[in-house]
Amino acid sequence: MTKNRASRKTEAEGCTIIVFPMRWRNGKARRTAEVFMSMTPKARAGYWNRIRGDLERQLERIGCGEEAIAREVQGFTASVQAEIDRMQASVPEPDGAA
């Protein structure tokens, strides 16, 4: 198993659960970026803390360890930032300035 995957081995069934990497959840990253960018700077902090906390709890619930959770949240954060960068790059400058 590679270090880039969040996984856990269940004691009862002896199987391994591999989590779909958060950094590849493009639809969720795109939607999170859209909502984030529509908010005031003050509201953004609360929204991001909620999203991050939800992801951490989801991964913890399925048995991922702290290291894996941190890695997955970091990957998702990078995906959201990439979407924000893409959104900002596609906004035309006022008065046609480039």
C-alpha positions in Angstrom: 0.0 0.0 0.0 1.4 3.5 -0.8 1.8 6.3 1.6 -0.6 8.5 -0.4 -3.6 6.5 0.4 -5.8 6.7 3.5 -6.7 3.2 4.5 -7.6 1.0 7.5 -7.7 -2.7 8.1 -10.8 -3.8 9.9 -10.2 -6.3 12.8 -13.5 -8.1 12.4 -13.4 -8.9 8.7 -9.7 -8.7 8.0 -10.2 -6.5 5.0 -8.7 -3.1 4.0 -10.8 -0.1 3.2 -9.1 2.4 0.8 -10.5 5.9 0.9 -11.1 7.6 -2.4 -8.4 10.4 -2.3 -9.9 13.7 -1.3 -7.7 15.6 -3.7 -9.6 13.9 -6.6 -13.0 14.9 -5.4 -13.2 17.6 -8.1 -16.9 18.2 -7.9 -16.8 18.8 -4.1 -13.7 20.9 -4.4 -15.3 23.1 -7.1 -18.6 23.5 -5.2 -16.6 24.3 -2.0 -14.6 27.0 -3.9 -17.8 28.5 -5.4 -19.5 28.8 -2.0 -16.3 30.0 -0.3 -15.7 32.8 -2.9 -19.3 34.0 -2.6 -18.9 34.7 1.1 -17.4 37.6 3.0 -13.9 37.2 4.3 -15.2 36.7 7.9 -17.8 34.1 6.8 -15.1 32.2 4.8 -13.2 31.3 7.9 -16.2 29.7 9.5 -17.2 27.9 6.4 -13.8 26.5 5.8 -13.5 25.3 9.4 -16.9 23.5 9.0 -15.9 21.8 5.8 -12.5 20.8 7.2 -14.1 19.5 10.4 -16.7 17.5 8.4 -13.9 15.9 6.3 -11.9 15.0 9.4 -14.9 13.5 11.2 -15.8 11.5 8.1 -12.3 10.0 7.8 -12.1 9.4 11.5 -15.4 7.6 11.5 -14.2 5.1 9.0 -11.0 4.5 11.0 -8.3 6.6 9.3 -5.4 7.6 11.5 -4.3 11.2 12.3 -1.6 11.1 9.7 -3.9 9.9 6.9 -6.5 12.4 7.9 -4.1 15.3 7.8 -2.8 14.1 4.4 -6.3 13.8 2.9 -7.4 17.2 4.2 -4.2 18.8 2.8 -4.9 17.2 -0.6 -8.5 18.5 -0.5 -7.3 21.9 0.5 -4.9 22.0 -2.4 -7.8 21.0 -4.8 -10.0 23.8 -3.4 -7.2 26.3 -3.8 -6.6 25.2 -7.4 -10.4 25.8 -8.1 -10.2 29.2 -6.5 -7.2 30.1 -8.6 -9.0 28.9 -11.7 -12.1 30.9 -10.8 -10.0 34.1 -10.2 -8.0 33.7 -13.4 -11.2 33.5 -15.5 -12.7 36.7 -14.1 -12.1 39.5 -16.7 -10.3 42.6 -15.6 -12.4 45.8 -15.3 -12.3 48.0 -18.4 -10.7 45.3 -20.5 -7.3 45.6 -18.8 -5.2 42.6 -18.8 
